[in-house]
């Protein structure tokens, strides 16, 4: 699962739209398994845009020639979900 993007741009726009079954408590965006964005929320839905300007070539060198992003969400009932990864190779 997931998708791959082979573009070499240092500018990556990450857009997230999430709709929970109960109110969303927290949303995180992760790059290479490290949290780069975290927000506390108290709503059934949220929409986020994040522009990551980190140098993609440096990230690739640090992470075995690939970089990936995914989203984690926690609801107030402790329900959790996460997205499939998006890979930049």
VMD Tcl script that draws the C-alpha trace (Angstrom):
set ca {
  {0.00 0.00 0.00}
  {1.02 3.59 -0.43}
  {2.36 5.47 -3.40}
  {5.68 6.65 -4.76}
  {6.75 10.04 -6.12}
  {10.12 10.31 -7.86}
  {10.14 14.11 -8.17}
  {13.32 15.76 -6.85}
  {11.69 18.95 -5.56}
  {12.74 20.24 -2.14}
  {9.21 21.57 -1.74}
  {6.55 19.03 -0.78}
  {2.99 20.08 0.04}
  {1.22 17.63 2.32}
  {-2.57 17.95 2.50}
  {-4.66 15.97 4.96}
  {-8.42 15.76 5.35}
  {-9.62 13.58 8.21}
  {-13.13 12.70 9.38}
  {-13.54 10.74 12.61}
  {-16.38 8.64 13.96}
  {-15.96 10.54 17.24}
  {-14.07 13.83 17.73}
  {-10.41 13.79 16.75}
  {-8.05 14.48 19.64}
  {-4.69 14.66 17.85}
  {-3.20 14.50 14.38}
  {0.46 13.91 13.52}
  {2.37 13.98 10.25}
  {5.49 11.82 10.26}
  {8.51 11.82 7.95}
  {10.73 8.75 8.12}
  {8.96 7.68 11.31}
  {9.63 11.01 13.10}
  {6.88 13.48 13.97}
  {7.30 16.72 12.00}
  {3.86 18.16 12.77}
  {1.52 17.64 15.71}
  {-1.77 19.34 16.51}
  {-4.33 18.91 19.26}
  {-7.87 19.04 17.86}
  {-11.38 18.73 19.25}
  {-13.48 18.24 16.13}
  {-15.04 15.48 14.04}
  {-13.10 16.65 11.00}
  {-9.95 18.57 10.21}
  {-8.02 19.76 7.18}
  {-4.30 20.51 7.31}
  {-1.72 21.74 4.81}
  {1.99 21.43 5.57}
  {4.82 22.48 3.28}
  {7.97 20.50 4.00}
  {11.04 22.37 2.79}
  {13.67 19.96 4.12}
  {16.26 19.09 1.49}
  {15.04 15.85 -0.10}
  {18.55 14.79 -1.16}
  {19.81 15.15 2.41}
  {16.83 13.19 3.70}
  {17.51 10.43 1.18}
  {21.17 10.23 2.20}
  {20.14 9.93 5.85}
  {17.47 7.29 5.16}
  {18.83 4.70 2.76}
  {17.94 6.64 -0.41}
  {14.22 7.05 0.34}
  {11.91 9.31 2.29}
  {8.34 8.61 3.33}
  {5.46 10.39 5.02}
  {2.33 9.17 6.77}
  {-0.40 10.51 9.05}
  {-1.51 9.25 12.48}
  {-4.78 10.22 14.13}
  {-6.05 9.65 17.65}
  {-9.73 10.05 18.55}
  {-11.07 10.94 22.01}
  {-12.32 7.35 22.46}
  {-8.68 6.18 21.99}
  {-9.49 4.94 18.48}
  {-6.52 5.35 16.17}
  {-5.90 5.33 12.45}
  {-3.01 6.03 10.11}
  {-2.52 6.53 6.42}
  {-0.56 4.47 3.97}
  {2.93 5.89 3.40}
  {3.85 8.17 0.54}
  {7.40 7.35 -0.63}
  {9.87 9.70 -2.34}
  {12.57 7.54 -4.00}
}
mol new
graphics top color blue
foreach p $ca { graphics top sphere $p radius 0.5 }
foreach p [lrange $ca 0 end-1] q [lrange $ca 1 end] { graphics top cylinder $p $q radius 0.2 }
display resetview
